[in-house]
Amino acid sequence: MITGPQLRAARALLGIDQRDLAQLAGLSPQTVQRMEACPGSVRAVVDSLEKVVTALADAGVEMIAEGAPSQGTGRGVRLIERKTTVRDGL
């Protein structure tokens, strides 16, 4: 499952905004905005989500599912789920 925070992080890696991602995916900026607003798994039409994931992949970002190994090479980041967050004081 792809999450809203994952989409925002992917955009940040590319240095693009929501409008840029929407254009790459052939969607409206409002659709991308709604997807990114999901705190957990993105709730969207499957076709729209596939367009976003494909656009990100074409731009060089691999979306990694929870617990899955990375299939690519290169630099990247992975969020490690913790019981507490940095904001909580570790």
C-alpha angles and dihedrals in degrees: 000000000000118000133208092244089051091056092049091049091049091053090048091053089054095042093233133130130229093269091054092050091047090052092048090050096042092240136118119269088239090060092053090045091053091048092051092047091065108105092205132013113000113256107209143120106290092234091055093048091049090052091053094046091047092048091051092047091049088051091052106266121126114206108217119204121222109286094001123128119240112258096197138064130236136061124324147133136246125197111229111209112233132184090238130028133225088256090057090059099261 
